[in-house]
Amino acid sequence: MDLIALTGFLLLVAEGAEDVASLDWQLWERYRGAVAHPASVLKAEHLQRAQENIARYALAREEMQRLEASAQDIAQWDEAFIVRMIPDTTPGSTLFTLCPHCEKFPVHGSWRWRPERPEEIQCNGCGLVFPNEEYPEDLLLRSRFDPKQVFAYHGGKSWNFYGFHLRSSFSGYIRAAKVNYMASSAYRAALAYAVTQKPDYARA
């Protein structure tokens, strides 16, 4: 069941369970054989056009070479790296993370994160690297849903933003940056496979 159908079903249930007797799969059974794959955003004609452009244009070939180089790197990742880059704790956000040292680039700050040094971020304003002992994340918020999840914030300074006190979570930013990187990497590997049909990229 896709997200839209599930949402609709849940809304119906919220209005009254008696309105939904059961899930009717008849339409799905009737039309599932008519679905043309790939059934994602990129259709078969898009992939064919990409292959034609690669054969025709140097710029397209250069872009494909970059994409394949990225996919080849991704295919070499081991399980330990993947586990490290996708933490159990829910990612934070790359927004509302102002640097408490220089306070440049309000309200979100401006940060550099690199996959080569995935556990740190560097402020583009002052160059300070976080986590930083001078600005500890000493304000902890423990999830009631999953007590193992603890969200840490710098408690020493906050900024009044339309009546709300914003506090920076450097660890939350780092988790978000890592997960964003992994999601975009999965897309690049999938796109490389879709265009080339090389199984190594699919396994990545």
C-alpha positions in Angstrom: 0.0 0.0 0.0 1.5 3.3 -1.0 1.7 6.3 1.3 -1.2 8.2 -0.2 -3.5 5.1 0.1 -2.4 4.4 3.6 -3.0 8.0 4.6 -6.5 7.9 3.2 -7.2 4.6 4.9 -6.0 6.0 8.3 -8.2 9.1 7.8 -11.2 7.0 7.2 -10.5 4.9 10.2 -10.1 8.1 12.3 -13.6 9.2 11.2 -15.1 5.8 12.1 -14.0 2.2 11.8 -17.5 1.2 10.6 -16.9 3.2 7.4 -14.1 0.7 6.3 -15.3 -2.9 6.2 -12.1 -4.3 4.7 -9.3 -3.6 2.3 -10.5 -4.3 -1.2 -7.6 -5.5 -3.4 -9.7 -6.1 -6.5 -8.5 -3.0 -8.4 -4.9 -3.7 -7.5 -5.3 -7.3 -8.8 -7.0 -6.1 -11.9 -4.4 -3.5 -12.9 -1.1 -4.6 -11.4 -0.1 -6.4 -14.6 -0.5 -3.2 -16.6 2.2 -1.3 -14.7 5.1 -0.5 -17.0 8.5 -0.8 -15.2 10.5 1.2 -14.2 7.6 2.9 -12.5 9.6 5.6 -10.7 10.2 9.2 -11.7 12.6 8.1 -14.4 10.7 6.2 -17.1 12.1 3.9 -19.8 12.1 6.7 -22.4 14.2 8.9 -20.1 16.8 6.2 -19.7 16.9 5.6 -23.4 17.3 9.3 -24.0 20.2 9.4 -21.5 21.9 6.6 -23.3 21.5 8.3 -26.6 22.9 11.5 -25.2 25.9 9.7 -23.8 26.6 8.3 -27.3 26.1 11.6 -28.9 27.5 14.3 -26.6 30.9 14.6 -24.9 29.4 16.5 -22.0 26.9 13.7 -21.3 29.8 11.2 -21.4 31.8 13.2 -18.9 28.8 13.4 -16.6 28.3 9.7 -16.9 31.9 9.1 -16.1 31.6 11.1 -12.9 28.4 9.3 -12.0 30.1 5.9 -12.5 33.2 6.9 -10.6 30.9 7.8 -7.7 29.0 4.5 -8.0 32.2 2.6 -8.0 33.3 4.2 -4.8 29.9 3.5 -3.2 30.2 -0.2 -4.3 33.4 -0.5 -2.2 31.7 0.6 1.1 31.7 -2.0 3.8 28.9 -2.6 6.3 30.8 -0.9 9.1 30.9 2.3 7.2 27.2 2.2 6.3 26.3 1.5 9.9 28.4 4.4 11.1 26.9 6.8 8.6 23.2 5.8 9.3 22.9 6.1 13.1 20.1 4.7 15.2 19.3 8.1 16.7 16.9 10.1 14.5 18.8 12.7 12.4 18.5 16.3 13.5 18.4 19.1 10.9 20.9 21.2 9.0 18.8 24.2 9.9 18.7 26.4 13.0 22.3 25.5 14.0 24.0 28.8 14.6 27.6 28.9 15.5 27.9 30.1 19.2 31.4 31.3 18.6 31.1 33.8 15.8 27.2 33.9 15.4 27.6 34.6 11.7 25.0 33.5 9.1 21.9 33.7 11.3 19.6 31.9 11.8 20.9 28.6 10.4 24.7 29.1 10.4 26.9 28.0 7.6 28.8 24.7 8.0 31.1 22.5 6.1 30.7 18.7 6.5 32.8 16.2 4.7 32.4 12.4 4.4 36.1 12.0 5.0 35.6 13.4 8.5 32.0 12.4 9.1 31.8 13.1 12.9 32.6 16.8 12.7 31.4 20.0 11.2 33.4 23.2 10.6 31.9 26.7 10.8 32.4 28.6 7.5 32.4 31.9 9.4 35.2 31.4 12.0 36.6 28.0 11.1 35.9 26.4 14.5 35.4 22.7 14.4 32.5 21.0 16.3 32.0 19.1 18.6 34.1 21.5 20.7 34.9 21.4 24.4 34.4 25.1 24.6 30.8 24.7 23.5 29.6 21.4 25.0 26.2 19.8 24.2 25.1 19.7 27.8 21.4 20.0 27.3 19.9 16.5 26.8 16.5 15.5 25.6 15.6 11.9 26.0 12.9 10.4 23.8 9.9 8.9 25.6 9.1 6.8 22.7 12.6 5.3 22.5 14.6 6.1 25.6 17.8 5.0 23.8 17.5 8.1 21.7 19.1 11.1 23.3 19.2 14.5 21.5 21.9 16.8 22.7 22.0 20.6 22.4 24.4 23.3 23.4 22.8 24.7 26.5 25.1 27.7 27.1 23.6 30.0 24.6 20.2 30.4 22.8 18.8 32.9 20.4 15.4 34.4 20.6 13.6 33.8 17.3 10.1 35.2 17.1 9.6 34.2 20.8 11.2 30.8 20.5 14.6 30.1 22.0 16.8 28.3 19.4 19.6 26.1 20.6 22.2 24.5 18.3 22.6 20.7 18.1 25.9 20.0 16.4 25.5 16.3 16.7 22.0 16.6 15.2 23.4 18.5 12.3 26.1 15.8 11.8 23.6 13.0 11.8 21.4 14.9 9.3 24.4 15.5 7.0 25.5 11.9 7.2 22.0 10.6 6.4 21.5 13.1 3.6 24.9 12.0 2.1 23.9 8.3 2.2 20.5 9.0 0.7 22.0 11.0 -2.2 24.7 8.2 -2.6 22.0 5.6 -2.9 20.3 7.7 -5.6 23.6 8.0 -7.5 24.2 4.3 -7.4 20.6 3.5 -8.5 20.9 6.0 -11.4 24.2 4.6 -12.5 22.6 1.1 -12.5 19.5 2.3 -14.4 21.6 3.8 -17.2 24.3 1.1 -17.4 22.6 -2.0 -16.1 25.9 -3.0 -14.3 24.9 -5.2 -11.4 27.6 -4.0 -9.1 25.8 -0.6 -8.9 22.6 -2.3 -8.0 24.2 -4.3 -5.3 25.8 -1.2 -3.9 
